[in-house]
Amino acid sequence: MRDFFIRHTPSCDKVTTMVSASLDAALPLHNRLAVRLHFLICVWCRRYLTQVRFLREAVREHPEKLENPDSPSSATLPPEARQRIGQTLRDHRQ
Ligand SMILES: [Zn+2]
């Protein structure tokens, strides 16, 4: 039975794309069914849906965190650290 679902449901890549799109607009019926079938066999995509819903809700409830200058997302590296990282990357390319 599991093999049947694996053969007849979209890949995880396609499902996660559809799950992301479903947060902005309703999916066509056949895509909703495909996602639901895929969820029966794939815990990873179910977790992906839970996580993107959580993130979306967190951003909705705390938009000020995105604009807070002390938030980790707005942190910058000191020039020495940038230079050291850049040099390390250049060394590994050679
Ligand atoms: Zn999956």
PDB file of the backbone (N, CA, C, O) and the ligand in Angstrom, with CONECT records:
HET     ZN  A 101       1
ATOM      1  N   MET A   1       0.829  -1.206   0.000  1.00  0.00           N
ATOM      2  CA  MET A   1       0.000   0.000   0.000  1.00  0.00           C
ATOM      3  C   MET A   1       0.866   1.259   0.000  1.00  0.00           C
ATOM      4  O   MET A   1       0.597   2.209  -0.735  1.00  0.00           O
ATOM      5  N   ARG A   2       1.921   1.254   0.845  1.00  0.00           N
ATOM      6  CA  ARG A   2       2.819   2.401   0.906  1.00  0.00           C
ATOM      7  C   ARG A   2       3.454   2.657  -0.462  1.00  0.00           C
ATOM      8  O   ARG A   2       3.602   3.808  -0.872  1.00  0.00           O
ATOM      9  N   ASP A   3       3.828   1.594  -1.163  1.00  0.00           N
ATOM     10  CA  ASP A   3       4.409   1.747  -2.490  1.00  0.00           C
ATOM     11  C   ASP A   3       3.432   2.416  -3.449  1.00  0.00           C
ATOM     12  O   ASP A   3       3.832   3.222  -4.290  1.00  0.00           O
ATOM     13  N   PHE A   4       2.158   2.083  -3.323  1.00  0.00           N
ATOM     14  CA  PHE A   4       1.150   2.709  -4.171  1.00  0.00           C
ATOM     15  C   PHE A   4       1.148   4.235  -3.961  1.00  0.00           C
ATOM     16  O   PHE A   4       1.133   5.008  -4.918  1.00  0.00           O
ATOM     17  N   PHE A   5       1.164   4.638  -2.694  1.00  0.00           N
ATOM     18  CA  PHE A   5       1.156   6.076  -2.405  1.00  0.00           C
ATOM     19  C   PHE A   5       2.429   6.741  -2.906  1.00  0.00           C
ATOM     20  O   PHE A   5       2.393   7.842  -3.456  1.00  0.00           O
ATOM     21  N   ILE A   6       3.560   6.059  -2.710  1.00  0.00           N
ATOM     22  CA  ILE A   6       4.824   6.647  -3.143  1.00  0.00           C
ATOM     23  C   ILE A   6       4.816   6.872  -4.658  1.00  0.00           C
ATOM     24  O   ILE A   6       5.299   7.893  -5.148  1.00  0.00           O
ATOM     25  N   ARG A   7       4.261   5.905  -5.386  1.00  0.00           N
ATOM     26  CA  ARG A   7       4.223   6.041  -6.850  1.00  0.00           C
ATOM     27  C   ARG A   7       3.203   7.074  -7.323  1.00  0.00           C
ATOM     28  O   ARG A   7       3.374   7.660  -8.392  1.00  0.00           O
ATOM     29  N   HIS A   8       2.153   7.303  -6.550  1.00  0.00           N
ATOM     30  CA  HIS A   8       1.054   8.143  -7.024  1.00  0.00           C
ATOM     31  C   HIS A   8       0.927   9.483  -6.308  1.00  0.00           C
ATOM     32  O   HIS A   8      -0.063  10.191  -6.494  1.00  0.00           O
ATOM     33  N   THR A   9       1.891   9.829  -5.512  1.00  0.00           N
ATOM     34  CA  THR A   9       1.858  11.164  -4.916  1.00  0.00           C
ATOM     35  C   THR A   9       3.072  11.943  -5.413  1.00  0.00           C
ATOM     36  O   THR A   9       4.072  11.362  -5.834  1.00  0.00           O
ATOM     37  N   PRO A  10       2.966  13.255  -5.357  1.00  0.00           N
ATOM     38  CA  PRO A  10       4.095  14.077  -5.811  1.00  0.00           C
ATOM     39  C   PRO A  10       5.304  13.919  -4.881  1.00  0.00           C
ATOM     40  O   PRO A  10       5.187  13.385  -3.778  1.00  0.00           O
ATOM     41  N   SER A  11       6.444  14.385  -5.337  1.00  0.00           N
ATOM     42  CA  SER A  11       7.669  14.326  -4.534  1.00  0.00           C
ATOM     43  C   SER A  11       7.574  15.319  -3.370  1.00  0.00           C
ATOM     44  O   SER A  11       6.722  16.207  -3.359  1.00  0.00           O
ATOM     45  N   CYS A  12       8.454  15.149  -2.412  1.00  0.00           N
ATOM     46  CA  CYS A  12       8.495  16.075  -1.275  1.00  0.00           C
ATOM     47  C   CYS A  12       8.763  17.505  -1.749  1.00  0.00           C
ATOM     48  O   CYS A  12       8.197  18.452  -1.203  1.00  0.00           O
ATOM     49  N   ASP A  13       9.616  17.668  -2.755  1.00  0.00           N
ATOM     50  CA  ASP A  13       9.886  19.004  -3.290  1.00  0.00           C
ATOM     51  C   ASP A  13       8.606  19.670  -3.777  1.00  0.00           C
ATOM     52  O   ASP A  13       8.337  20.832  -3.473  1.00  0.00           O
ATOM     53  N   LYS A  14       7.830  18.919  -4.532  1.00  0.00           N
ATOM     54  CA  LYS A  14       6.587  19.482  -5.063  1.00  0.00           C
ATOM     55  C   LYS A  14       5.571  19.732  -3.951  1.00  0.00           C
ATOM     56  O   LYS A  14       4.846  20.727  -3.977  1.00  0.00           O
ATOM     57  N   VAL A  15       5.521  18.833  -2.984  1.00  0.00           N
ATOM     58  CA  VAL A  15       4.556  19.002  -1.892  1.00  0.00           C
ATOM     59  C   VAL A  15       4.897  20.232  -1.052  1.00  0.00           C
ATOM     60  O   VAL A  15       4.006  21.003  -0.696  1.00  0.00           O
ATOM     61  N   THR A  16       6.170  20.420  -0.736  1.00  0.00           N
ATOM     62  CA  THR A  16       6.521  21.593   0.077  1.00  0.00           C
ATOM     63  C   THR A  16       6.246  22.882  -0.689  1.00  0.00           C
ATOM     64  O   THR A  16       5.860  23.886  -0.091  1.00  0.00           O
ATOM     65  N   THR A  17       6.439  22.861  -1.993  1.00  0.00           N
ATOM     66  CA  THR A  17       6.100  24.045  -2.795  1.00  0.00           C
ATOM     67  C   THR A  17       4.596  24.306  -2.730  1.00  0.00           C
ATOM     68  O   THR A  17       4.158  25.446  -2.573  1.00  0.00           O
ATOM     69  N   MET A  18       3.807  23.227  -2.853  1.00  0.00           N
ATOM     70  CA  MET A  18       2.352  23.399  -2.788  1.00  0.00           C
ATOM     71  C   MET A  18       1.905  23.833  -1.397  1.00  0.00           C
ATOM     72  O   MET A  18       0.996  24.653  -1.260  1.00  0.00           O
ATOM     73  N   VAL A  19       2.544  23.282  -0.363  1.00  0.00           N
ATOM     74  CA  VAL A  19       2.195  23.670   1.007  1.00  0.00           C
ATOM     75  C   VAL A  19       2.469  25.160   1.208  1.00  0.00           C
ATOM     76  O   VAL A  19       1.646  25.873   1.783  1.00  0.00           O
ATOM     77  N   SER A  20       3.618  25.626   0.737  1.00  0.00           N
ATOM     78  CA  SER A  20       3.935  27.054   0.862  1.00  0.00           C
ATOM     79  C   SER A  20       2.919  27.903   0.111  1.00  0.00           C
ATOM     80  O   SER A  20       2.463  28.926   0.621  1.00  0.00           O
ATOM     81  N   ALA A  21       2.567  27.483  -1.089  1.00  0.00           N
ATOM     82  CA  ALA A  21       1.591  28.236  -1.880  1.00  0.00           C
ATOM     83  C   ALA A  21       0.222  28.234  -1.212  1.00  0.00           C
ATOM     84  O   ALA A  21      -0.530  29.203  -1.323  1.00  0.00           O
ATOM     85  N   SER A  22      -0.097  27.148  -0.520  1.00  0.00           N
ATOM     86  CA  SER A  22      -1.418  27.043   0.106  1.00  0.00           C
ATOM     87  C   SER A  22      -1.599  28.038   1.241  1.00  0.00           C
ATOM     88  O   SER A  22      -2.727  28.302   1.655  1.00  0.00           O
ATOM     89  N   LEU A  23      -0.510  28.590   1.748  1.00  0.00           N
ATOM     90  CA  LEU A  23      -0.626  29.574   2.820  1.00  0.00           C
ATOM     91  C   LEU A  23      -1.092  30.919   2.282  1.00  0.00           C
ATOM     92  O   LEU A  23      -1.639  31.729   3.030  1.00  0.00           O
ATOM     93  N   ASP A  24      -0.882  31.163   1.000  1.00  0.00           N
ATOM     94  CA  ASP A  24      -1.262  32.441   0.400  1.00  0.00           C
ATOM     95  C   ASP A  24      -2.580  32.368  -0.358  1.00  0.00           C
ATOM     96  O   ASP A  24      -3.293  33.366  -0.468  1.00  0.00           O
ATOM     97  N   ALA A  25      -2.904  31.195  -0.876  1.00  0.00           N
ATOM     98  CA  ALA A  25      -4.149  31.046  -1.644  1.00  0.00           C
ATOM     99  C   ALA A  25      -4.556  29.578  -1.620  1.00  0.00           C
ATOM    100  O   ALA A  25      -3.719  28.685  -1.481  1.00  0.00           O
ATOM    101  N   ALA A  26      -5.843  29.351  -1.756  1.00  0.00           N
ATOM    102  CA  ALA A  26      -6.333  27.973  -1.764  1.00  0.00           C
ATOM    103  C   ALA A  26      -5.806  27.238  -2.989  1.00  0.00           C
ATOM    104  O   ALA A  26      -5.792  27.774  -4.097  1.00  0.00           O
ATOM    105  N   LEU A  27      -5.377  26.011  -2.769  1.00  0.00           N
ATOM    106  CA  LEU A  27      -4.888  25.199  -3.873  1.00  0.00           C
ATOM    107  C   LEU A  27      -6.067  24.629  -4.654  1.00  0.00           C
ATOM    108  O   LEU A  27      -7.156  24.469  -4.102  1.00  0.00           O
ATOM    109  N   PRO A  28      -5.860  24.322  -5.935  1.00  0.00           N
ATOM    110  CA  PRO A  28      -6.881  23.593  -6.675  1.00  0.00           C
ATOM    111  C   PRO A  28      -7.152  22.248  -5.988  1.00  0.00           C
ATOM    112  O   PRO A  28      -6.288  21.711  -5.294  1.00  0.00           O
ATOM    113  N   LEU A  29      -8.337  21.724  -6.185  1.00  0.00           N
ATOM    114  CA  LEU A  29      -8.745  20.496  -5.501  1.00  0.00           C
ATOM    115  C   LEU A  29      -7.758  19.341  -5.706  1.00  0.00           C
ATOM    116  O   LEU A  29      -7.410  18.644  -4.752  1.00  0.00           O
ATOM    117  N   HIS A  30      -7.307  19.139  -6.955  1.00  0.00           N
ATOM    118  CA  HIS A  30      -6.407  18.005  -7.194  1.00  0.00           C
ATOM    119  C   HIS A  30      -5.084  18.163  -6.447  1.00  0.00           C
ATOM    120  O   HIS A  30      -4.494  17.166  -6.032  1.00  0.00           O
ATOM    121  N   ASN A  31      -4.612  19.383  -6.271  1.00  0.00           N
ATOM    122  CA  ASN A  31      -3.382  19.599  -5.496  1.00  0.00           C
ATOM    123  C   ASN A  31      -3.621  19.358  -4.007  1.00  0.00           C
ATOM    124  O   ASN A  31      -2.771  18.795  -3.317  1.00  0.00           O
ATOM    125  N   ARG A  32      -4.782  19.789  -3.520  1.00  0.00           N
ATOM    126  CA  ARG A  32      -5.089  19.540  -2.102  1.00  0.00           C
ATOM    127  C   ARG A  32      -5.146  18.043  -1.824  1.00  0.00           C
ATOM    128  O   ARG A  32      -4.645  17.573  -0.803  1.00  0.00           O
ATOM    129  N   LEU A  33      -5.759  17.301  -2.735  1.00  0.00           N
ATOM    130  CA  LEU A  33      -5.833  15.850  -2.563  1.00  0.00           C
ATOM    131  C   LEU A  33      -4.448  15.220  -2.618  1.00  0.00           C
ATOM    132  O   LEU A  33      -4.135  14.328  -1.831  1.00  0.00           O
ATOM    133  N   ALA A  34      -3.624  15.684  -3.545  1.00  0.00           N
ATOM    134  CA  ALA A  34      -2.262  15.145  -3.670  1.00  0.00           C
ATOM    135  C   ALA A  34      -1.467  15.395  -2.385  1.00  0.00           C
ATOM    136  O   ALA A  34      -0.738  14.519  -1.919  1.00  0.00           O
ATOM    137  N   VAL A  35      -1.613  16.582  -1.824  1.00  0.00           N
ATOM    138  CA  VAL A  35      -0.906  16.901  -0.576  1.00  0.00           C
ATOM    139  C   VAL A  35      -1.409  16.007   0.552  1.00  0.00           C
ATOM    140  O   VAL A  35      -0.616  15.467   1.323  1.00  0.00           O
ATOM    141  N   ARG A  36      -2.721  15.854   0.647  1.00  0.00           N
ATOM    142  CA  ARG A  36      -3.292  15.013   1.715  1.00  0.00           C
ATOM    143  C   ARG A  36      -2.821  13.565   1.585  1.00  0.00           C
ATOM    144  O   ARG A  36      -2.493  12.928   2.587  1.00  0.00           O
ATOM    145  N   LEU A  37      -2.785  13.052   0.383  1.00  0.00           N
ATOM    146  CA  LEU A  37      -2.290  11.685   0.176  1.00  0.00           C
ATOM    147  C   LEU A  37      -0.821  11.581   0.575  1.00  0.00           C
ATOM    148  O   LEU A  37      -0.405  10.624   1.227  1.00  0.00           O
ATOM    149  N   HIS A  38      -0.053  12.575   0.176  1.00  0.00           N
ATOM    150  CA  HIS A  38       1.368  12.566   0.506  1.00  0.00           C
ATOM    151  C   HIS A  38       1.571  12.607   2.023  1.00  0.00           C
ATOM    152  O   HIS A  38       2.471  11.950   2.547  1.00  0.00           O
ATOM    153  N   PHE A  39       0.746  13.366   2.717  1.00  0.00           N
ATOM    154  CA  PHE A  39       0.872  13.460   4.175  1.00  0.00           C
ATOM    155  C   PHE A  39       0.665  12.108   4.853  1.00  0.00           C
ATOM    156  O   PHE A  39       1.166  11.886   5.955  1.00  0.00           O
ATOM    157  N   LEU A  40      -0.064  11.211   4.210  1.00  0.00           N
ATOM    158  CA  LEU A  40      -0.297   9.892   4.802  1.00  0.00           C
ATOM    159  C   LEU A  40       0.989   9.078   4.905  1.00  0.00           C
ATOM    160  O   LEU A  40       1.110   8.198   5.757  1.00  0.00           O
ATOM    161  N   ILE A  41       1.937   9.377   4.039  1.00  0.00           N
ATOM    162  CA  ILE A  41       3.167   8.578   4.028  1.00  0.00           C
ATOM    163  C   ILE A  41       4.415   9.369   4.396  1.00  0.00           C
ATOM    164  O   ILE A  41       5.496   8.789   4.502  1.00  0.00           O
ATOM    165  N   CYS A  42       4.292  10.675   4.593  1.00  0.00           N
ATOM    166  CA  CYS A  42       5.501  11.487   4.782  1.00  0.00           C
ATOM    167  C   CYS A  42       5.385  12.388   6.012  1.00  0.00           C
ATOM    168  O   CYS A  42       4.696  13.408   5.993  1.00  0.00           O
ATOM    169  N   VAL A  43       6.060  11.996   7.055  1.00  0.00           N
ATOM    170  CA  VAL A  43       6.060  12.789   8.277  1.00  0.00           C
ATOM    171  C   VAL A  43       6.816  14.103   8.079  1.00  0.00           C
ATOM    172  O   VAL A  43       6.513  15.101   8.733  1.00  0.00           O
ATOM    173  N   TRP A  44       7.800  14.100   7.176  1.00  0.00           N
ATOM    174  CA  TRP A  44       8.630  15.298   6.980  1.00  0.00           C
ATOM    175  C   TRP A  44       7.823  16.438   6.386  1.00  0.00           C
ATOM    176  O   TRP A  44       7.985  17.588   6.794  1.00  0.00           O
ATOM    177  N   CYS A  45       6.976  16.145   5.450  1.00  0.00           N
ATOM    178  CA  CYS A  45       6.157  17.199   4.859  1.00  0.00           C
ATOM    179  C   CYS A  45       5.079  17.668   5.828  1.00  0.00           C
ATOM    180  O   CYS A  45       4.711  18.843   5.830  1.00  0.00           O
ATOM    181  N   ARG A  46       4.574  16.757   6.649  1.00  0.00           N
ATOM    182  CA  ARG A  46       3.617  17.195   7.685  1.00  0.00           C
ATOM    183  C   ARG A  46       4.312  18.146   8.650  1.00  0.00           C
ATOM    184  O   ARG A  46       3.736  19.154   9.059  1.00  0.00           O
ATOM    185  N   ARG A  47       5.546  17.825   9.012  1.00  0.00           N
ATOM    186  CA  ARG A  47       6.306  18.708   9.905  1.00  0.00           C
ATOM    187  C   ARG A  47       6.580  20.050   9.233  1.00  0.00           C
ATOM    188  O   ARG A  47       6.531  21.101   9.873  1.00  0.00           O
ATOM    189  N   TYR A  48       6.867  20.000   7.941  1.00  0.00           N
ATOM    190  CA  TYR A  48       7.114  21.250   7.213  1.00  0.00           C
ATOM    191  C   TYR A  48       5.894  22.159   7.308  1.00  0.00           C
ATOM    192  O   TYR A  48       6.030  23.356   7.563  1.00  0.00           O
ATOM    193  N   LEU A  49       4.701  21.595   7.104  1.00  0.00           N
ATOM    194  CA  LEU A  49       3.478  22.395   7.204  1.00  0.00           C
ATOM    195  C   LEU A  49       3.339  22.979   8.603  1.00  0.00           C
ATOM    196  O   LEU A  49       3.018  24.159   8.751  1.00  0.00           O
ATOM    197  N   THR A  50       3.574  22.174   9.627  1.00  0.00           N
ATOM    198  CA  THR A  50       3.471  22.662  11.003  1.00  0.00           C
ATOM    199  C   THR A  50       4.449  23.814  11.236  1.00  0.00           C
ATOM    200  O   THR A  50       4.103  24.814  11.866  1.00  0.00           O
ATOM    201  N   GLN A  51       5.658  23.665  10.728  1.00  0.00           N
ATOM    202  CA  GLN A  51       6.673  24.693  10.948  1.00  0.00           C
ATOM    203  C   GLN A  51       6.376  25.988  10.201  1.00  0.00           C
ATOM    204  O   GLN A  51       6.540  27.069  10.766  1.00  0.00           O
ATOM    205  N   VAL A  52       5.944  25.905   8.953  1.00  0.00           N
ATOM    206  CA  VAL A  52       5.672  27.141   8.219  1.00  0.00           C
ATOM    207  C   VAL A  52       4.446  27.848   8.795  1.00  0.00           C
ATOM    208  O   VAL A  52       4.380  29.077   8.805  1.00  0.00           O
ATOM    209  N   ARG A  53       3.475  27.068   9.275  1.00  0.00           N
ATOM    210  CA  ARG A  53       2.327  27.702   9.946  1.00  0.00           C
ATOM    211  C   ARG A  53       2.775  28.411  11.221  1.00  0.00           C
ATOM    212  O   ARG A  53       2.341  29.527  11.505  1.00  0.00           O
ATOM    213  N   PHE A  54       3.654  27.749  11.991  1.00  0.00           N
ATOM    214  CA  PHE A  54       4.164  28.355  13.225  1.00  0.00           C
ATOM    215  C   PHE A  54       4.915  29.653  12.919  1.00  0.00           C
ATOM    216  O   PHE A  54       4.698  30.667  13.581  1.00  0.00           O
ATOM    217  N   LEU A  55       5.791  29.620  11.922  1.00  0.00           N
ATOM    218  CA  LEU A  55       6.565  30.809  11.572  1.00  0.00           C
ATOM    219  C   LEU A  55       5.664  31.944  11.118  1.00  0.00           C
ATOM    220  O   LEU A  55       5.855  33.099  11.499  1.00  0.00           O
ATOM    221  N   ARG A  56       4.678  31.599  10.300  1.00  0.00           N
ATOM    222  CA  ARG A  56       3.763  32.618   9.802  1.00  0.00           C
ATOM    223  C   ARG A  56       3.002  33.255  10.962  1.00  0.00           C
ATOM    224  O   ARG A  56       2.847  34.475  11.022  1.00  0.00           O
ATOM    225  N   GLU A  57       2.535  32.421  11.874  1.00  0.00           N
ATOM    226  CA  GLU A  57       1.793  32.925  13.033  1.00  0.00           C
ATOM    227  C   GLU A  57       2.692  33.783  13.925  1.00  0.00           C
ATOM    228  O   GLU A  57       2.258  34.817  14.433  1.00  0.00           O
ATOM    229  N   ALA A  58       3.945  33.355  14.118  1.00  0.00           N
ATOM    230  CA  ALA A  58       4.881  34.113  14.954  1.00  0.00           C
ATOM    231  C   ALA A  58       5.141  35.494  14.359  1.00  0.00           C
ATOM    232  O   ALA A  58       5.176  36.488  15.085  1.00  0.00           O
ATOM    233  N   VAL A  59       5.322  35.555  13.057  1.00  0.00           N
ATOM    234  CA  VAL A  59       5.553  36.848  12.399  1.00  0.00           C
ATOM    235  C   VAL A  59       4.314  37.720  12.494  1.00  0.00           C
ATOM    236  O   VAL A  59       4.412  38.933  12.680  1.00  0.00           O
ATOM    237  N   ARG A  60       3.152  37.104  12.366  1.00  0.00           N
ATOM    238  CA  ARG A  60       1.900  37.860  12.448  1.00  0.00           C
ATOM    239  C   ARG A  60       1.695  38.432  13.847  1.00  0.00           C
ATOM    240  O   ARG A  60       1.246  39.567  14.005  1.00  0.00           O
ATOM    241  N   GLU A  61       2.027  37.637  14.856  1.00  0.00           N
ATOM    242  CA  GLU A  61       1.805  38.063  16.240  1.00  0.00           C
ATOM    243  C   GLU A  61       2.890  39.011  16.753  1.00  0.00           C
ATOM    244  O   GLU A  61       2.637  39.801  17.662  1.00  0.00           O
ATOM    245  N   HIS A  62       4.095  38.939  16.180  1.00  0.00           N
ATOM    246  CA  HIS A  62       5.204  39.758  16.687  1.00  0.00           C
ATOM    247  C   HIS A  62       5.939  40.455  15.546  1.00  0.00           C
ATOM    248  O   HIS A  62       7.130  40.213  15.351  1.00  0.00           O
ATOM    249  N   PRO A  63       5.264  41.306  14.797  1.00  0.00           N
ATOM    250  CA  PRO A  63       5.947  41.964  13.674  1.00  0.00           C
ATOM    251  C   PRO A  63       7.064  42.893  14.141  1.00  0.00           C
ATOM    252  O   PRO A  63       8.003  43.167  13.393  1.00  0.00           O
ATOM    253  N   GLU A  64       6.959  43.379  15.383  1.00  0.00           N
ATOM    254  CA  GLU A  64       7.991  44.285  15.899  1.00  0.00           C
ATOM    255  C   GLU A  64       9.351  43.606  15.994  1.00  0.00           C
ATOM    256  O   GLU A  64      10.385  44.271  15.930  1.00  0.00           O
ATOM    257  N   LYS A  65       9.354  42.284  16.149  1.00  0.00           N
ATOM    258  CA  LYS A  65      10.631  41.563  16.253  1.00  0.00           C
ATOM    259  C   LYS A  65      11.425  41.654  14.952  1.00  0.00           C
ATOM    260  O   LYS A  65      12.654  41.590  14.970  1.00  0.00           O
ATOM    261  N   LEU A  66      10.737  41.803  13.834  1.00  0.00           N
ATOM    262  CA  LEU A  66      11.425  41.904  12.550  1.00  0.00           C
ATOM    263  C   LEU A  66      12.114  43.240  12.383  1.00  0.00           C
ATOM    264  O   LEU A  66      13.090  43.350  11.641  1.00  0.00           O
ATOM    265  N   GLU A  67      11.612  44.268  13.073  1.00  0.00           N
ATOM    266  CA  GLU A  67      12.149  45.610  12.914  1.00  0.00           C
ATOM    267  C   GLU A  67      13.023  46.044  14.083  1.00  0.00           C
ATOM    268  O   GLU A  67      13.552  47.155  14.080  1.00  0.00           O
ATOM    269  N   ASN A  68      13.179  45.183  15.077  1.00  0.00           N
ATOM    270  CA  ASN A  68      13.969  45.502  16.255  1.00  0.00           C
ATOM    271  C   ASN A  68      15.454  45.504  15.897  1.00  0.00           C
ATOM    272  O   ASN A  68      15.974  44.494  15.424  1.00  0.00           O
ATOM    273  N   PRO A  69      16.140  46.624  16.116  1.00  0.00           N
ATOM    274  CA  PRO A  69      17.566  46.675  15.757  1.00  0.00           C
ATOM    275  C   PRO A  69      18.423  45.729  16.589  1.00  0.00           C
ATOM    276  O   PRO A  69      19.549  45.423  16.194  1.00  0.00           O
ATOM    277  N   ASP A  70      17.924  45.259  17.725  1.00  0.00           N
ATOM    278  CA  ASP A  70      18.695  44.326  18.549  1.00  0.00           C
ATOM    279  C   ASP A  70      18.436  42.873  18.188  1.00  0.00           C
ATOM    280  O   ASP A  70      19.038  41.973  18.774  1.00  0.00           O
ATOM    281  N   SER A  71      17.557  42.637  17.240  1.00  0.00           N
ATOM    282  CA  SER A  71      17.243  41.253  16.891  1.00  0.00           C
ATOM    283  C   SER A  71      18.426  40.622  16.160  1.00  0.00           C
ATOM    284  O   SER A  71      19.180  41.321  15.483  1.00  0.00           O
ATOM    285  N   PRO A  72      18.589  39.334  16.291  1.00  0.00           N
ATOM    286  CA  PRO A  72      19.720  38.656  15.634  1.00  0.00           C
ATOM    287  C   PRO A  72      19.736  38.847  14.121  1.00  0.00           C
ATOM    288  O   PRO A  72      20.804  38.813  13.509  1.00  0.00           O
ATOM    289  N   SER A  73      18.568  39.047  13.508  1.00  0.00           N
ATOM    290  CA  SER A  73      18.537  39.171  12.057  1.00  0.00           C
ATOM    291  C   SER A  73      19.200  40.448  11.568  1.00  0.00           C
ATOM    292  O   SER A  73      19.619  40.525  10.413  1.00  0.00           O
ATOM    293  N   SER A  74      19.300  41.454  12.436  1.00  0.00           N
ATOM    294  CA  SER A  74      19.932  42.700  12.009  1.00  0.00           C
ATOM    295  C   SER A  74      21.373  42.806  12.499  1.00  0.00           C
ATOM    296  O   SER A  74      21.997  43.854  12.332  1.00  0.00           O
ATOM    297  N   ALA A  75      21.907  41.768  13.090  1.00  0.00           N
ATOM    298  CA  ALA A  75      23.280  41.786  13.579  1.00  0.00           C
ATOM    299  C   ALA A  75      24.251  41.830  12.409  1.00  0.00           C
ATOM    300  O   ALA A  75      23.992  41.265  11.347  1.00  0.00           O
ATOM    301  N   THR A  76      25.369  42.509  12.620  1.00  0.00           N
ATOM    302  CA  THR A  76      26.404  42.559  11.590  1.00  0.00           C
ATOM    303  C   THR A  76      27.713  42.055  12.189  1.00  0.00           C
ATOM    304  O   THR A  76      27.920  42.090  13.402  1.00  0.00           O
ATOM    305  N   LEU A  77      28.570  41.598  11.322  1.00  0.00           N
ATOM    306  CA  LEU A  77      29.869  41.108  11.766  1.00  0.00           C
ATOM    307  C   LEU A  77      30.866  42.260  11.809  1.00  0.00           C
ATOM    308  O   LEU A  77      30.774  43.194  11.012  1.00  0.00           O
ATOM    309  N   PRO A  78      31.810  42.197  12.728  1.00  0.00           N
ATOM    310  CA  PRO A  78      32.891  43.176  12.725  1.00  0.00           C
ATOM    311  C   PRO A  78      33.726  42.982  11.454  1.00  0.00           C
ATOM    312  O   PRO A  78      33.792  41.873  10.923  1.00  0.00           O
ATOM    313  N   PRO A  79      34.367  44.056  10.963  1.00  0.00           N
ATOM    314  CA  PRO A  79      35.153  43.955   9.715  1.00  0.00           C
ATOM    315  C   PRO A  79      36.218  42.870   9.772  1.00  0.00           C
ATOM    316  O   PRO A  79      36.484  42.214   8.765  1.00  0.00           O
ATOM    317  N   GLU A  80      36.843  42.668  10.954  1.00  0.00           N
ATOM    318  CA  GLU A  80      37.880  41.637  11.063  1.00  0.00           C
ATOM    319  C   GLU A  80      37.290  40.246  10.810  1.00  0.00           C
ATOM    320  O   GLU A  80      37.892  39.412  10.133  1.00  0.00           O
ATOM    321  N   ALA A  81      36.116  40.023  11.362  1.00  0.00           N
ATOM    322  CA  ALA A  81      35.469  38.714  11.180  1.00  0.00           C
ATOM    323  C   ALA A  81      35.105  38.505   9.718  1.00  0.00           C
ATOM    324  O   ALA A  81      35.284  37.410   9.185  1.00  0.00           O
ATOM    325  N   ARG A  82      34.595  39.547   9.067  1.00  0.00           N
ATOM    326  CA  ARG A  82      34.272  39.432   7.632  1.00  0.00           C
ATOM    327  C   ARG A  82      35.517  39.076   6.821  1.00  0.00           C
ATOM    328  O   ARG A  82      35.484  38.209   5.948  1.00  0.00           O
ATOM    329  N   GLN A  83      36.613  39.766   7.131  1.00  0.00           N
ATOM    330  CA  GLN A  83      37.855  39.522   6.396  1.00  0.00           C
ATOM    331  C   GLN A  83      38.350  38.090   6.638  1.00  0.00           C
ATOM    332  O   GLN A  83      38.788  37.417   5.704  1.00  0.00           O
ATOM    333  N   ARG A  84      38.280  37.629   7.886  1.00  0.00           N
ATOM    334  CA  ARG A  84      38.736  36.278   8.232  1.00  0.00           C
ATOM    335  C   ARG A  84      37.880  35.223   7.519  1.00  0.00           C
ATOM    336  O   ARG A  84      38.414  34.253   6.982  1.00  0.00           O
ATOM    337  N   ILE A  85      36.564  35.410   7.514  1.00  0.00           N
ATOM    338  CA  ILE A  85      35.666  34.461   6.841  1.00  0.00           C
ATOM    339  C   ILE A  85      35.925  34.452   5.337  1.00  0.00           C
ATOM    340  O   ILE A  85      35.983  33.397   4.705  1.00  0.00           O
ATOM    341  N   GLY A  86      36.079  35.656   4.781  1.00  0.00           N
ATOM    342  CA  GLY A  86      36.352  35.755   3.349  1.00  0.00           C
ATOM    343  C   GLY A  86      37.640  35.062   2.974  1.00  0.00           C
ATOM    344  O   GLY A  86      37.704  34.360   1.965  1.00  0.00           O
ATOM    345  N   GLN A  87      38.678  35.258   3.789  1.00  0.00           N
ATOM    346  CA  GLN A  87      39.968  34.616   3.510  1.00  0.00           C
ATOM    347  C   GLN A  87      39.851  33.101   3.614  1.00  0.00           C
ATOM    348  O   GLN A  87      40.420  32.380   2.795  1.00  0.00           O
ATOM    349  N   THR A  88      39.123  32.614   4.605  1.00  0.00           N
ATOM    350  CA  THR A  88      38.931  31.166   4.773  1.00  0.00           C
ATOM    351  C   THR A  88      38.216  30.588   3.562  1.00  0.00           C
ATOM    352  O   THR A  88      38.592  29.528   3.063  1.00  0.00           O
ATOM    353  N   LEU A  89      37.190  31.281   3.091  1.00  0.00           N
ATOM    354  CA  LEU A  89      36.456  30.796   1.907  1.00  0.00           C
ATOM    355  C   LEU A  89      37.359  30.773   0.674  1.00  0.00           C
ATOM    356  O   LEU A  89      37.323  29.831  -0.117  1.00  0.00           O
ATOM    357  N   ARG A  90      38.175  31.833   0.522  1.00  0.00           N
ATOM    358  CA  ARG A  90      39.097  31.872  -0.632  1.00  0.00           C
ATOM    359  C   ARG A  90      40.120  30.733  -0.542  1.00  0.00           C
ATOM    360  O   ARG A  90      40.450  30.107  -1.550  1.00  0.00           O
ATOM    361  N   ASP A  91      40.619  30.469   0.675  1.00  0.00           N
ATOM    362  CA  ASP A  91      41.601  29.399   0.858  1.00  0.00           C
ATOM    363  C   ASP A  91      41.013  28.038   0.506  1.00  0.00           C
ATOM    364  O   ASP A  91      41.703  27.186  -0.055  1.00  0.00           O
ATOM    365  N   HIS A  92      39.745  27.832   0.832  1.00  0.00           N
ATOM    366  CA  HIS A  92      39.124  26.513   0.563  1.00  0.00           C
ATOM    367  C   HIS A  92      38.763  26.345  -0.902  1.00  0.00           C
ATOM    368  O   HIS A  92      38.582  25.215  -1.357  1.00  0.00           O
ATOM    369  N   ARG A  93      38.653  27.424  -1.647  1.00  0.00           N
ATOM    370  CA  ARG A  93      38.344  27.304  -3.084  1.00  0.00           C
ATOM    371  C   ARG A  93      39.554  26.819  -3.870  1.00  0.00           C
ATOM    372  O   ARG A  93      39.412  26.200  -4.925  1.00  0.00           O
ATOM    373  N   GLN A  94      40.729  27.098  -3.357  1.00  0.00           N
ATOM    374  CA  GLN A  94      41.945  26.765  -4.099  1.00  0.00           C
ATOM    375  C   GLN A  94      42.325  25.314  -3.938  1.00  0.00           C
ATOM    376  O   GLN A  94      43.327  24.873  -4.501  1.00  0.00           O
TER     377      GLN A  94
HETATM  378 ZN    ZN A 101       7.212  14.481   1.786  1.00  0.00          ZN2+
END
